[in-house]
Amino acid sequence: MLGFWYTYERFFVKELLIIYHNLLKFFGGQGWWPAETPFEVVVGAILTQNTAWRNVERAIENLKEEGVLTPQGLSRLDGTRLAELIKPAGYYNVKAKRLKNLMAFLDGEYGGDLTKMFNAPLPSLRETILAVKGIGPETADSILLYAGEKPIFVVDAYTKRVLSRHDMITDGESYGDIQDLFMRNLPQDISLYKEYHALFVQLAKTFCKTKPLCAGCPLEEVWPTSNGK
């Protein structure tokens, strides 16, 4: 249970902020999430599972051209047609069902009103979103943070890869344990959570790839890796 982190909690408050500022200085602000509306963020959070963002953009553009990128538009759209429109994002039949499940939840609980949904308290809202079939922690937290402006840290595969390679976690740590690591040791700041998550993604795509490129990494000096896996 991340005992190493908790034992040295004071140290890692400072350490995590140093890491953040080094990444920010190197990469600059990422300006996530790229979307025109909160609802577009919600849809993108589901479509981005297991695919590249450029594919998500193509799928979202299809929805815009069809005039259905609203809660009401997706709710009334036939599931088969929805799957066709989001086909560029991959796993389109599965993702169409997940979108439909979320729209049914939004309509049933909040009358299709996204603002009303996000006015709900964070703990209970997160629990109810996670109860929607097909919505996991990463997707739920992306919706809450980037669309709902809620103070929740998003953990993804890139975050796990970076932390693991620097011996900060083991492969057995849960999503909740890793999330708690950041939320216990960082200020409760929505902008900070957004940028930190986005910067980890950029780091993983640029240096901490499947085959790591450690030379020149902005964390090379402040947070050295002890392995090259």
N, C-alpha and C positions, 0 to 999 in steps of 0.2 A: 504493500500500500504506500509506495513512494516515501518510505521512511527516511531515506537519505535527504529528500527535499525538506520534510517537516523538521528534521533535526537541525538543519541549517537554514531555517526559514528567513531569519533576518539577512543572512548573506545573500540569499537568492532574490529578495526584494530588490536589492541594489543590482545584482547580476542580471536579472531579467530586464531591468530598465536600460542597463548598458547595452545589452544585446539589441534591444529595440532601437535605441538611438543610433547604433552602428548600422543597422539595416536601413533605417530611415535615411541616414546620411548617404549611404551608398546607392540605394535604389530610388530615393525620393518618395513622396507620397503616392500611393497607388489609386486613390480615389474610388475605392470599391463601395458599393456594388454598381457596375455599369448598367443603368436602367433609367427609363423615363418616369416610371411610377412605382410605388410600393408593390402594386399587384404584379407588375412585370418582374420584380425581384422574387416574389412568391413562386411564380411560374418557373423562372430561371433556376431557382433552388432545386426544384424537382427535376427539371430537364438536364441539369448539369451532372447528374449522377452517372459515373462511368463513361464520360465522353469529354471531348475537348470543347472549350468555350465557343470556338468559332462555329461548331455544329449547333450549339444552343442558339446562337445569334440567328442562324438561318431558320431554325424552327420558330423562333419568336417573330421574325420578320414575316413568316407565313401566316402566323396568327394575326398580326397587325393588318396585313393585306386582306385577310378574310373579314376583318372588323370584329373579331371575337375576343380580343385581349382585355376582357373585363370579367368580373365574377359572373355577371348575368350572361355574357356571351358564351363563356365556357360551359355554364350550367345547361344552357339550351342546345348546345352543339351536340350532335350525334357522336357517340364514342368512336365509331368507325372513321368518321370524317376527322375528328380530333387526332386520331392516330396517324392519319395520312398527312396532316399538316405538320405534325411534330416529327415526322420520319427522319429528318436530318440529324436529330439528337440521339438516334439509336434506341433500341429497346422500346420502340414507340408504342406497342400495345400495352406493355407494362406501365409505362409512364402515363399513357392516356388514362388508364384505370386509376392511377394514383392521383392525377389531377381531378378526375371525376369524384373520387373519394373525398378529396379536400374541399371541392366545391359543395358537395352534399353536406359536409360538416359546417362550412361557412354559412350556407343557406339555412340549415336546420338550427344552428346555435345562435347565429347573429343576423339572420335575415339577409344574408349576402353582403353585409356591411363590414368591410375590412377595418375601417376606423373603429367601429364598435368592438370588433374582436381585439384589436390592439389596446383598447382601453382597459381590458381585463388585467388583473394582477398577473405578474410574470410566472410565479410558481404554478398556479392553477392553469393558466393558459398553456404553458409548456406541457403540462401533464395531459391536457385534453388533445393537443396537437399530436403528441406522441401516440395517442390512442387511435389516431386515424390510420387505417390499414395502408402500409407501404411507406409511412413517414418515420424515418429513423432520427436519432439524435442530431447528426450533422445537418440534415435538411431542416429539421425543426428549429435548430439554433440559428441557422443562416436566415431563415424567415424572421425569427424574432429579433435578431441583431440588425440586419440590413434593411428589412422592410418595416419592422415594428419599432426600431430604435430602442430596443430593450438591452440592458447591460448583461449580456451573456456571451461567454467566449466560445468561439467555434473551433472544434478540433477536427482536423481531416487527416488523410493519409500522409500528406506532406509534413504536417506538424509532427506526426508520429515518427516519420523517417528522420527528420532533423534531430529531434530529441534523442532518438535511439542511437544514432551515429555519434552523438556526443556524450553517450553513456549517462544520460539524465533519466531515462526510463528503461524498463525491460520490455520485452515483447508481450509480457502478460498483463501489462497495466490496462485498466479499463478506460473507456471514454470518459466516464465520470471522474476517475482519479486524475487523469491528465487535465481535464477542464478545471478541476478544483485547484490544481497546482498553480494555474495562472490567476484564477479568481481570488485565491487566498493571498497571493504575493504581488498583485498589481492593484493600483487604484481602480475603483469601480467607475470606469470611464468608457463610454460607448465609442468615442472616436479612437481611443487607444486600442480597444479590442478589435475594432474594424481594421485599423492599420496593421496591427501586429499579425493578425491572421493573414491578411493580404501579403504582407512582407515575407512571411514564411512560405507562402505559395510561390512568390517570385524567386526566393532563395532556392527552393527545391527545383524549380524549372531552369535556373541559371547555373547553379553550382552543385547543389545536393541532389543530383539526378540519380537515376537507377544505378548508373556507374558514376560515382562522385568525382567532381573536379575541385579538389580542396585548395589547390594553389590559387591565390588571389581572392579567396572567399572572404567576405567582410567579417566573418566570425573566426577567421584563422588564428588571430592573435588573442582575442578576448575570450574565446570559447573553443579551444583546440579539441579536435577529435582524436581519440586514441585508437581508432580503427578505420579502415577504409572500406568497410563492407557496404 
